Amino acid sequence: MGKKEMIAMLLAGGQGSRLGVLTLLKAKPAVAFGGKYRIIDFPMSNCINSGVDTVGVLTQYQPLLLNRHIGIGIPWDLDRRSGGVTILAPHVKRTQGEWYSGTANAIFQNMEYIENYNPNYVLILSGDHIYKMDYSKMLRFHKRHECDATIAVLEVPIEEASRFGIMNVKENDFIYEFEEKPPNPKSDLASMGIYIFTWEKLKKTLIKENALHEDSDFGKHIIPSMLSEGMSLAAYRFKDYWKDVGTIESYWEANMELTRTLPDFNLYEDFWKIYTDDDHQPPLYTGQNSQIKTSIVSEGGEIYGTVINSVLGPEAFVEEGAVIKDSIIMSNCRIGANTVIERCIVDENSVIGSDVFIGQGENAPNVNEPKIYDCGISVIGESTIVPDDVTIGKNCVVFGKTTREHYTDNRLESGGAIIVENEAII
């Protein structure tokens, strides 16, 4: 294969467990975002917009939807003979399969793929952040400073710095220390999980660290090891929009921000397009009595009711009299007549009956997962059916083909959970 200056390795195997039921059937990078996109579209589009035409996507947890979405990379112009996009699943060795056990272990297991391209530099990315970034600028910085590793950092409020991996730097932005979630941070430079390595130096460190730690990880092992060996690591300051949509609240907020007249994050810039796998949908249809205000409504939808401050995916069907407010309705969902939905996330292919009320009542914590569903937002899982005439409170989670029998007096009180798998309620 032809030599490449830099190839990208995109870590997309994460479960995203803090997104609760949204990642029950799919990996976090495959979760829909902003109507017609999926989270992984953002780093993938950044690659092609930055001139990086060889991307290995490392999948693991629930990869089916992600694999189907990426396909052979056509939407991102990554269907190429030399390079392009390659799905890299954990492969079987000798008698048993070997899961990726850490971020660096995943790269270690795919060194042969990297060596095929004999790159000078390797770009490591996470598949689950929302941002636009020109990686070619970061590469120029890396080369100019003659670094062994360059780590993208974001300035965060110092009072929040203990939640992140923090880079402590000298005056010239060379890193002298890395601290993972320090209780008393010395700096406000948070690692974004975006790295450029000089491949020869990374290869040496991967081999060394994998022999010591079978769950080798960039933050825990690779970065500290490179620092202890006296290699040169520099912090590349990123000053634009970046969001880790790791919780129900941050995911909901990032979607809601898109509905503003001048959003912080603009999906509509021609010079830095976000590409996705969208089969050509018919145009959006709005009925005679429909009302849509400050919302994003994707193509293929039919809207006969009212949509306010909401994000709707492709082929959403909203019947007459229905009101959707401050909510995310993903692709191919049907919302019944006279149903009212507030502060709710409805995952793909779900059917909500008529005369249903979601988001009513007190803000009680969720009975099963109080830390995941704690911000007043109720979540309806993928391919769920909610019957007619039921009321669902706040911080609720509903998943599966539910019937009237699952609801006590046609109600699910705030903080309640109905999870129906294989028709057996748990």
BELBELBEL-V891324 format. One record per residue. PSI is psi in whole degrees, 0 to 359 (none if undefined). BURIAL is + if it has 24 or more other C-alpha atoms within 12 Angstrom, else -. D_LAST is the distance of its C-alpha to the last C-alpha in Angstrom with 2 decimals. Layout:
# BELBELBEL-V891324
psi: {PSI;PSI}
burial: {BURIAL;BURIAL}
d_last: {D_LAST;D_LAST}
This chain:
# BELBELBEL-V891324
psi: {150;146;138;142;314;135;159;142;117;113;108;29;2;143;327;49;337;353;7;229;342;335;23;321;1;155;152;317;344;356;139;151;136;34;270;359;169;156;321;342;333;305;326;316;323;321;308;324;338;2;16;109;10;114;122;124;115;113;160;289;129;64;355;308;320;314;318;322;315;320;233;15;17;314;332;11;36;21;81;158;317;110;234;201;138;130;126;95;159;133;157;134;130;251;340;158;154;112;154;126;356;166;320;327;323;319;318;317;346;26;327;319;315;315;331;325;351;54;157;324;149;130;123;128;155;146;16;35;152;113;165;129;137;101;339;329;321;322;319;318;315;316;319;322;0;51;159;330;141;132;124;133;155;135;123;158;134;329;344;355;334;353;353;168;123;133;123;126;156;181;329;14;14;139;130;346;143;130;125;114;59;137;327;80;141;345;165;19;102;134;135;0;24;119;144;125;144;120;318;320;320;317;312;316;322;314;315;310;329;331;330;324;116;344;39;139;146;311;317;326;307;309;309;322;316;320;317;334;358;19;160;120;132;152;127;115;124;129;18;191;131;131;129;107;61;347;163;316;314;326;315;315;318;323;316;325;331;340;353;156;316;83;151;327;116;117;355;10;131;326;348;73;149;121;152;167;86;111;146;118;155;161;163;138;132;129;173;322;12;156;129;124;135;58;159;119;121;169;163;358;160;117;116;347;212;133;120;130;50;165;120;134;177;145;31;138;116;115;167;138;348;145;123;124;134;45;163;119;116;184;148;36;152;126;123;170;141;21;141;122;123;138;65;149;121;116;171;151;30;155;118;127;188;156;39;143;122;133;25;156;198;166;64;145;155;139;322;316;70;335;337;313;85;12;22;0;129;150;128;120;173;141;37;148;126;123;170;157;35;156;131;131;205;159;31;157;130;130;133;183;86;152;175;329;336;346;128;119;41;22;149;108;160;137;2;163;132;112;113;110;133;38;3;126;137;none}
burial: {-;-;-;+;+;+;+;+;+;+;+;+;+;+;+;+;+;+;+;+;+;+;+;+;+;+;+;+;+;+;+;+;+;+;+;+;+;+;+;+;+;+;+;+;+;+;+;+;+;+;+;+;+;+;+;+;+;+;+;+;+;+;+;-;+;+;+;-;+;+;-;+;+;+;+;+;+;+;-;-;-;-;+;+;+;+;+;+;+;+;-;-;-;-;-;-;-;-;+;+;+;+;+;+;+;+;+;+;+;+;+;-;+;+;+;-;+;+;+;+;+;+;+;+;+;+;+;+;+;+;+;+;+;+;+;+;-;+;+;-;+;+;+;-;-;-;+;+;+;+;+;+;+;+;+;+;-;-;-;-;+;+;-;+;+;+;+;+;+;-;-;-;+;+;+;+;+;+;+;+;+;+;-;-;+;+;+;+;+;+;+;+;+;+;+;+;+;+;+;-;+;+;+;-;+;+;+;-;+;+;-;-;-;-;+;+;+;+;+;+;+;+;+;+;+;+;+;-;-;-;+;+;+;+;+;+;+;+;-;-;-;+;+;+;+;+;+;+;+;+;+;+;+;+;+;+;+;+;+;-;-;-;-;-;+;+;+;-;-;-;-;+;+;+;+;+;+;+;-;-;-;-;-;+;+;+;-;-;-;-;+;+;-;+;+;+;+;+;+;+;+;+;+;+;+;+;+;+;+;+;+;+;+;+;+;+;+;+;+;+;+;+;+;+;+;+;+;+;+;+;+;+;+;+;+;+;+;+;+;+;+;+;+;+;+;+;+;+;+;+;+;+;+;+;+;+;+;+;+;+;+;-;+;+;+;+;-;-;-;+;-;+;+;+;+;+;+;+;+;+;+;+;+;+;+;+;+;+;+;+;+;+;+;+;+;+;+;+;+;+;+;+;+;-;-;+;+;-;-;-;+;+;+;+;+;+;+;+;+;+;-;-;-;-;-;-}
d_last: {51.94;53.78;53.62;51.46;52.22;48.55;45.26;41.78;38.71;35.55;32.54;29.53;26.99;25.04;21.27;21.64;18.54;19.74;19.21;15.44;13.76;17.38;17.77;14.58;16.80;20.23;22.49;23.53;27.07;25.80;24.15;26.34;28.84;31.58;30.89;32.00;31.88;29.49;29.76;31.56;34.27;35.83;36.85;37.67;39.93;41.45;42.47;44.31;45.83;47.08;48.66;46.23;45.98;44.28;40.58;38.34;34.64;32.60;29.07;26.32;22.66;21.35;25.01;25.06;25.25;27.58;29.84;30.09;30.88;33.59;34.99;38.63;38.98;40.98;39.95;41.10;44.24;42.99;43.67;46.74;48.58;49.25;46.21;43.65;39.90;38.39;34.72;34.61;31.55;31.49;33.77;34.04;36.88;38.51;35.87;32.66;31.05;31.37;28.87;30.36;29.94;31.63;33.30;36.72;35.57;34.33;37.87;39.47;37.76;39.26;42.78;44.23;43.01;44.65;47.82;48.22;49.16;51.15;50.33;52.15;49.07;45.28;43.08;39.58;37.02;33.38;31.53;29.59;32.22;33.86;37.65;40.96;43.20;46.34;45.98;49.64;50.77;48.77;50.39;53.83;53.15;52.08;55.28;57.57;56.45;56.53;53.14;51.23;47.99;47.33;44.17;43.28;42.79;41.97;43.49;40.79;41.46;42.49;40.11;37.15;38.73;36.90;33.67;35.42;37.46;40.97;44.21;47.36;50.42;54.20;56.32;56.34;52.49;52.56;49.65;50.61;47.23;43.50;41.13;37.34;35.93;39.04;38.88;42.44;42.89;46.49;45.93;43.90;43.65;40.01;39.36;37.76;36.77;39.54;42.23;45.41;46.76;50.07;48.76;51.15;50.19;46.43;46.78;48.66;46.11;43.09;44.75;45.68;42.34;40.27;42.42;41.59;37.86;35.57;33.16;36.13;35.42;37.85;37.40;37.22;39.76;41.73;43.02;44.00;45.64;47.69;48.80;49.85;51.86;53.74;52.54;52.90;49.74;50.03;47.80;47.79;47.18;45.04;45.64;43.60;40.10;37.29;33.65;30.76;27.82;25.41;23.41;21.88;24.95;27.57;26.22;26.33;29.74;31.27;30.45;31.80;34.96;35.78;36.38;39.29;42.79;43.74;40.56;40.88;39.52;41.33;39.82;43.02;45.73;47.68;48.93;45.52;43.25;39.56;39.04;35.95;35.14;35.46;36.63;39.13;37.37;39.22;40.31;38.30;39.04;39.15;39.70;42.46;40.43;38.27;38.58;37.65;38.49;38.27;35.51;35.08;34.38;34.39;36.28;35.15;33.56;34.44;34.48;35.44;33.90;34.26;33.12;34.04;33.64;30.95;30.49;29.71;29.33;31.21;30.86;28.99;29.67;29.95;31.04;33.77;33.14;30.07;30.40;28.80;29.77;29.24;26.44;25.75;25.06;24.92;26.57;26.27;24.19;25.16;25.29;26.18;29.23;29.56;26.27;26.62;24.75;25.73;24.86;22.00;21.23;20.24;19.77;21.65;21.60;19.51;20.58;20.62;22.02;25.15;25.65;22.51;22.90;21.04;22.16;23.42;23.73;23.79;22.89;20.29;18.53;14.89;12.75;10.82;13.76;16.90;19.25;17.99;17.63;20.67;23.37;22.51;21.30;18.16;16.75;15.68;14.63;16.71;17.10;14.89;16.05;16.36;18.17;21.53;22.33;19.35;19.79;17.65;18.94;19.70;17.66;14.60;12.36;11.23;10.43;10.77;12.66;11.76;13.97;15.67;13.57;10.57;13.22;14.99;18.66;18.06;17.12;14.64;16.66;17.67;15.37;12.21;9.13;7.30;5.78;6.31;7.50;10.05;9.44;6.47;3.82;0.00}
